[in-house]
């Protein structure tokens, strides 16, 4: 899986705990706090996967929200955009599923580091 420069930077921040939560205003006007999980790159566009949190700061149902991730430069705040096209959303969802499959496989199988004597 390929990641853009912006996706790599944001994922590093997420992994290091340097990226806080994101507040999303939904259709009814209420605000939901979300934890960023991952930024994916699909067909040269970036998308962010967010975990909506309950009032206790938890996500117990595993639901994620996916938005277009627009970050023009590191000195500006990123913007989120809705994904209006069903085909586009399906491609991003498939990429996220593949990422999860790869992550799960990596956790199950302890592969030796490249260049190690265990290869």
N, C-alpha and C positions, 0 to 999 in steps of 0.2 A: 504494500500500500504506500502510495506517494503522499507526502505532505508538503504544502507550500511553506515558504519562509515564515509567513504570518502564523500558520497553523503550528509549526514547530515552536516558535516563540511563545505562543499562548499555551500550548501543551506543556512546555517547560515550566511556565508560571503556575499552571494548575498542579502539575506534579510536585512542585516545590512548596505548594501552599501559599504562593505569593498572589494568587488571584482570589479575591473575596467573592461573595455572593452577588447575584444579579436580581434586581427587582423588575418583574414583568407585569405591566398593566394588561389585564385581560378584558374581554368584550363587555363584561358587566361593570367595569370600572374598578373592580377590586385589584389589589396588588398581590402577586405571589412571589415569594423569594425563592430563587433557584440557585443551585450549586452547579457551576460549570463542570462538565465531565470530560469533554474531549472536543477538539476542533478537527474536523475531517476535510480533506480536499477531494472534490469530485468534479471531474471535467473542468479543472482550473478555477473552480469556485470553492470558497471555504464555507463550512457549515458548523455550527456549534450545537452540541448535545447538552441539554440542561436537565438537571434533576429537580423537579418542583418539590419544595419542602413544606411540611405541615407546620403548624404553630409551635411544635417542639423541635423544629429544625431537622426532621427526619423525612426520609422517603421510604415508606414501607410497602408500597405497591409496585415498585419497579418501573413506573411510568416515566418516560422521558419526553421532552419537548425538543424539537429540532428547528433551528432557524438559520437563515443565511447569515453569515458572519462577515461583516464589512469593516476592515481595518485599514485605512488609507496610509497611516504612518504610526510608528511606535509612540510618537509624542502626542497623539490624539486618542480620545476614547473610541473604542470600537462601537459600531452600530449593529443592530439586529434587523433583519428583514424577514417578512413572511415568505414562505415558499408557496406560491399560488398554483404552480403547475403540478398536477398529480404524478406525471411521469418523472419530473425532476425529483419530487419528494420520494418516489419509489426507489430511484437510483441512490439517493442519500441513505435511505433506510437500509437498502441492501449493503451498502458500503459499511454502515455501522454494524450490521449483523455479521459481516465478514470480520470486522475488527474484533468483535466480541468472541467469535469463534477462534481467531488467532490467539487472543489473550487467554482464553480458556485452555487451549492446547498448550500454550507456553507454561501455564501454571501446572498442568497435569504432567508434562514431560520436562524433566530437568535436562535440557540440552547442554552439552559441553560448550564452553566458549570457543570461538574460532581461534585457531592457533594454539590451543591447549594440547597437551599430550594425550588427553582422553578421547580425541577425535578418532 
